[in-house]
Amino acid sequence: MIVLLCVKLFIIDMQAPKFLELKAREEVLEVVHGALMPRFLRFFFCVIWLVLPFFFLFPLWKQGAFGFVVFFLWLISGVILLFRQYIMWDRTVFVITDSRVVDHEQKGLFYRVVTEARYDQIDEVSYQLKGLVQTLFRFGLVRLELHGASADIVVPHVVRPAHLADLINDLRSSSTSSHDIK
């Protein structure tokens, strides 16, 4: 799982995630995962929880069957926690296509929120970098304000939020100019 995480970090993949359905003739322009820095402590504690039973291996196994059960339950719970954190990071994506943006948030193993908006529905795109850590590691928040009473799309922990805001603004302007021509 750690190898998958490292491969995913260093290989830029512009394909749509398998869990996201594209419309006919829709092209993915960018797939954005959240930065790992804000989730570092969660991953770190999951790895510690996974490795910790090995420090108690001999004292637990001296206890007999009860020690074996405790060791393996502890180990399995560490694997499950680490897997859950990885799935939540991997499936929380912001996808920019040529016709819309899709915000796919995985909030739990069985809980996800998907929000999408066409470019003509977006009123304003803004981004913010707040604090020393976000400025040093260049990740921030991108906010898309939508027409009417619909909820705004907020994408936290985006690496290079200025680039993302510029891309969406360019696509918005090309979308409105193509609608004006028709």
C-alpha positions in Angstrom: 0.0 0.0 0.0 2.9 2.4 0.8 4.4 1.5 -2.6 1.0 2.4 -4.3 1.0 5.7 -2.5 4.6 6.5 -3.6 3.8 5.6 -7.2 0.7 7.7 -7.2 2.6 10.7 -5.8 5.3 10.7 -8.5 3.3 9.7 -11.6 0.9 12.2 -13.0 -2.2 10.5 -14.2 -4.7 12.4 -16.2 -7.2 9.6 -16.5 -10.6 9.8 -14.9 -10.8 7.7 -11.7 -12.6 4.4 -12.2 -15.3 5.4 -9.8 -16.2 8.5 -11.8 -18.4 8.3 -14.8 -17.7 10.6 -17.7 -20.2 11.9 -20.2 -20.0 11.2 -23.9 -17.0 12.9 -25.6 -15.9 14.4 -22.3 -12.1 14.8 -21.8 -10.3 14.9 -18.5 -7.9 17.9 -18.3 -6.7 17.5 -14.7 -7.2 15.2 -11.7 -6.2 16.8 -8.4 -5.7 14.9 -5.2 -5.3 16.7 -1.9 -1.9 17.4 -0.5 -0.5 14.7 1.9 0.9 17.2 4.3 -2.4 17.9 6.2 -3.0 14.1 6.5 0.6 13.3 7.5 -0.2 12.9 11.2 -3.1 10.6 10.4 -0.9 8.4 8.2 1.9 8.5 10.8 -0.3 7.4 13.6 -1.8 4.6 11.5 1.7 3.4 10.6 2.7 3.5 14.3 -0.5 1.6 15.3 0.4 -1.0 12.6 4.0 -1.4 13.7 3.4 -1.2 17.5 2.3 -4.8 18.0 5.7 -6.0 16.8 7.3 -4.3 19.8 5.1 -6.4 22.1 5.5 -9.6 20.0 7.3 -11.8 22.5 5.4 -10.6 25.7 2.1 -11.2 23.9 3.0 -14.6 22.5 4.2 -15.7 26.0 0.5 -15.3 27.0 -0.5 -18.2 24.8 -3.7 -18.1 22.7 -4.9 -14.9 24.3 -1.6 -13.1 23.3 -1.9 -14.4 19.7 -5.4 -13.2 19.4 -4.5 -9.7 20.8 -1.5 -9.5 18.5 -3.4 -10.4 15.4 -6.4 -8.2 16.2 -4.1 -5.3 16.8 -2.3 -6.0 13.6 -5.5 -6.3 11.6 -6.9 -3.1 13.1 -3.7 -1.3 12.0 -4.0 -2.6 8.4 -7.7 -1.6 8.3 -7.0 2.0 9.7 -4.1 2.5 7.2 -6.2 1.2 4.3 -9.1 3.5 5.4 -6.8 6.5 5.4 -5.4 5.6 2.0 -8.9 5.1 0.4 -10.1 8.4 1.8 -7.1 10.2 0.4 -7.1 8.3 -3.0 -10.8 8.8 -3.6 -11.0 12.4 -2.6 -10.4 14.0 -6.0 -11.2 17.2 -7.9 -11.6 16.4 -11.6 -11.5 19.1 -14.2 -12.9 18.2 -17.6 -13.5 20.2 -20.7 -17.2 20.7 -19.8 -17.5 20.6 -16.0 -15.7 20.3 -12.7 -16.4 17.3 -10.3 -15.6 17.4 -6.6 -15.6 13.8 -5.3 -15.1 13.6 -1.5 -14.7 10.3 0.2 -15.6 11.0 3.8 -15.6 7.4 5.0 -15.4 3.9 3.6 -19.1 3.9 2.7 -19.8 7.7 2.6 -19.0 10.0 -0.3 -20.2 13.3 -1.5 -20.1 14.2 -5.2 -20.6 17.8 -6.4 -20.4 18.8 -10.0 -20.9 22.1 -11.9 -20.7 23.2 -15.5 -18.5 26.2 -16.2 -21.5 28.4 -17.0 -22.8 27.8 -13.4 -19.6 29.2 -11.8 -19.7 32.8 -10.8 -16.3 33.3 -9.3 -13.1 31.2 -8.6 -10.9 32.2 -5.7 -8.0 30.5 -3.8 -6.3 31.1 -0.5 -3.0 30.1 1.1 -3.2 30.6 4.9 -0.3 30.3 7.2 3.3 29.4 7.1 2.9 25.7 6.4 0.5 26.2 3.5 2.8 28.9 2.0 6.0 26.8 2.4 4.4 23.6 0.9 2.3 25.5 -1.6 -1.1 24.0 -0.9 -4.3 25.9 -0.2 -8.0 26.1 -0.7 -9.9 26.7 -3.9 -13.5 28.0 -3.7 -15.9 28.0 -6.6 -18.9 30.2 -6.1 -22.0 29.0 -8.0 -25.1 30.8 -9.4 -28.2 31.1 -7.2 -28.8 29.2 -4.0 -26.7 26.2 -4.7 -23.8 25.5 -2.3 -20.4 26.6 -3.2 -17.7 24.0 -4.0 -14.7 24.2 -1.6 -11.7 22.1 -2.4 -9.2 22.1 0.5 -5.5 21.1 0.5 -5.0 21.6 -3.2 -1.3 21.7 -4.4 -0.7 24.8 -6.5 -4.1 26.4 -6.0 -3.2 29.4 -8.2 -2.6 27.1 -11.2 -5.9 25.4 -10.6 -7.9 28.7 -10.3 -6.3 30.0 -13.5 -7.2 26.8 -15.4 -10.8 27.0 -14.2 -11.0 30.7 -15.1 -9.6 30.0 -18.6 -12.1 27.2 -19.1 -14.9 29.5 -17.8 -14.0 32.3 -20.2 -13.7 29.8 -23.2 -17.1 28.3 -22.2 -18.8 31.7 -22.1 -17.3 32.8 -25.4 -18.4 29.5 -27.1 -22.0 30.1 -25.7 -21.9 33.7 -27.0 -21.0 32.4 -30.5 -24.0 30.1 -30.6 
